[in-house]
Amino acid sequence: MSESEKPIRKLAETLSRRGQTIYGRKILVDMCAKTGVSLLNVLDIGDPDSDESLQDFLVQYSKLSPAAKLTILILSKQYGVSLPEDLLGKKKGLKDRLESLQDYLPWTP
């Protein structure tokens, strides 16, 4: 399988095209530069993007909006891509937050 046919690369390319339309080219160019992904280059010059940088791109893209995260979740199922743990991590509830603060409280209930 060539680099351009990898499912995670196809997913990232789809998100890149979608993101340019919705969030603007500048935001996606900055995101690609930050994560080290060359998705916006017309010419595929140089080393192919690593899976790690592509996963970092997915995490950064998911932070754009709740709709962006939902899109990643749906497309990852379609492309058969496993998502990074940072993207799937559950939010802490009130109980979890209080338990993490217990070390700093002067008393214990």
Secondary structure, 3 states (H helix, E strand, C coil): CCHHHCHHHHHHHHHHHHHHHHHCHHHHHHHHHHHCCCCCCCCCCCCCCCHHHHHHHHHHHHCCCHHHHHHHHHHHHHHCCCCCHHHHCCCCCHHHHHHHHHHHCCCCC
